[in-house]
């Protein structure tokens, strides 16, 4: 696994089997999905998956004709699952710092995955570091 996981965003074709095509193409190429999901809004399917090899994942998606796709860095943290309101509290701190959260999901280990605009990534990581320190 690479040092830094990335988010793979794929705008899938709106047809039966598109998600299967994505999963099979990535799996047969050895790309591990570490979290994420697929969502449809207004007839447009968008998949966001945490991958361990972003460049390979992007090449696989392109070769399979399942685009458009992009790979971006993410920020990650762990929330206290026993304390209600953790997501809202962290999201408020991020928002107050000027960080715009574009996508939020969890990885398979229960870590919070945040995708923010590229220009907000460093600030987001700084806010998260302060959050983790209490």
Protein Blocks (a to p, Z undefined) as FASTA:
>chain_A
ZZbdcdddddddddehklmmmmmmmmmnopacfbdcdddeehiacdddddfblklmmmmm
mmnopaccdddddddddddfklghklmmmmmmmmmnopacfbdcddfkopacddddfklm
mmmmmmmmmmmnZZ
